[in-house]
Amino acid sequence: MEPKFTASEMMEFLDQVFPQVRDDFAIDHLDGETVTMRMKIDERHLRPGGTVSGPSMFALADVAAYVATMAPIGPEALAVTTNISMDFMRKPEGGRDLIARGTLLKLGKALSVTDVLIYSDGVEKPVARATLTYSIPPAR
């Protein structure tokens, strides 16, 4: 599928609809079926022991699935997560950004399904895996 956004256009869209996380994420790659996103990890993302918190990894997976869904359909700020299943598999490497690699598995008129693998930057094995379903509002 041909994307309706470039990576920079998508970042502008995210800045408009989710300004509260403006500086947390960057898009390294975007096409109509896959996305690679970076979460810029700083002190507020860490939990005791210096590992990245589960809610931070959840946020990265959720934003990656949202971007994967928006890329082929265009701007739809009111698309919402309807389901997520997430496995935390190993401790993220401290002091490293997290990288999400999302693949859009299904895009229908009402739902999308995306698989997301999360890695510590520069580390081969994933730290988490998530499958997310998004509800796409009907065209008005």
C-alpha positions in Angstrom: 0.0 0.0 0.0 1.2 3.5 -0.8 1.5 5.6 2.4 -0.5 8.9 2.6 2.1 10.4 4.8 5.9 10.8 4.7 7.6 10.2 8.0 8.0 14.0 8.6 4.3 14.6 7.7 3.3 11.9 10.1 5.4 13.5 12.9 3.7 16.8 12.2 0.3 15.1 12.4 1.3 13.4 15.7 2.5 16.8 17.1 -0.9 18.3 16.3 -3.1 15.5 17.8 -0.8 14.3 20.6 1.3 17.3 21.7 1.7 15.8 25.2 4.2 13.3 23.7 5.8 15.6 21.2 9.4 14.9 22.1 9.1 11.2 23.0 9.0 9.6 19.6 10.7 9.7 16.2 9.9 7.8 13.0 13.0 6.1 11.4 11.0 4.4 8.6 7.5 4.5 7.3 5.8 2.9 4.3 2.3 1.6 3.8 2.8 -1.6 5.7 5.7 -1.2 8.1 7.0 1.4 10.6 10.2 1.7 12.6 9.8 4.1 15.5 12.2 5.3 18.2 11.3 6.2 21.8 13.9 8.6 23.2 14.5 7.2 26.6 15.2 9.6 29.5 14.9 9.5 33.3 11.1 9.7 33.4 10.8 6.5 31.4 12.8 4.4 33.9 11.6 2.5 36.9 13.6 1.5 39.9 16.6 -0.6 38.9 17.1 1.5 35.8 15.0 -0.5 33.4 12.4 1.1 31.0 8.9 0.9 32.5 6.2 -1.3 31.1 3.9 1.7 30.5 6.6 3.4 28.4 7.0 0.2 26.3 3.2 0.0 26.0 3.1 3.7 24.8 5.7 2.9 22.1 3.8 -0.1 20.8 0.6 1.8 20.8 2.0 4.8 18.9 3.7 2.5 16.4 0.4 0.7 15.7 -1.4 4.0 15.4 1.2 5.3 12.9 1.1 2.0 10.9 -2.7 2.3 10.7 -2.6 6.0 9.7 0.0 5.6 7.0 -2.3 3.9 4.4 -5.6 5.6 5.4 -4.5 9.2 6.1 -5.2 11.4 9.1 -7.9 10.0 11.4 -7.2 11.3 14.8 -10.2 9.5 16.4 -9.0 5.9 15.6 -8.6 4.2 18.9 -7.0 1.1 20.4 -9.6 -1.6 21.0 -7.3 -4.5 22.0 -3.7 -5.1 22.9 -1.8 -8.2 23.9 1.7 -7.6 25.1 4.5 -9.9 26.2 7.5 -8.4 28.1 10.3 -10.9 27.2 13.6 -9.4 28.6 14.9 -6.4 30.4 15.7 -3.5 28.1 19.3 -2.3 28.0 19.7 0.7 30.3 20.6 4.0 28.6 19.4 3.0 25.1 16.5 4.2 23.1 13.8 1.7 22.3 13.1 0.8 18.7 9.6 -0.5 17.6 9.2 -2.4 14.4 5.6 -2.5 13.5 3.9 -4.5 10.7 0.4 -3.9 9.6 -1.1 -7.4 9.4 -4.7 -6.4 8.4 -6.4 -3.2 7.3 -10.1 -3.3 6.9 -12.8 -0.6 6.8 -13.4 -0.7 10.5 -10.3 -2.4 12.1 -6.6 -2.7 11.7 -4.3 -5.3 13.3 -0.6 -4.5 13.8 2.3 -6.7 15.2 5.0 -4.7 17.0 8.4 -5.9 18.2 10.4 -3.7 20.5 14.2 -3.7 20.8 16.8 -1.9 22.8 18.7 0.2 20.2 21.6 -1.9 18.9 20.5 -5.2 20.5 19.4 -8.1 18.4 16.8 -9.8 20.6 13.4 -8.1 21.2 12.5 -7.0 24.7 8.7 -7.0 24.1 6.1 -8.0 21.5 2.6 -6.6 21.1 -0.4 -7.2 18.9 -2.8 -4.3 18.7 -6.2 -3.8 17.1 -7.4 -0.3 16.2 -10.9 0.8 15.5 -11.2 3.1 12.5 -14.2 5.4 12.6 -16.6 5.2 9.7 -16.1 7.8 6.9 -18.4 10.8 7.4 
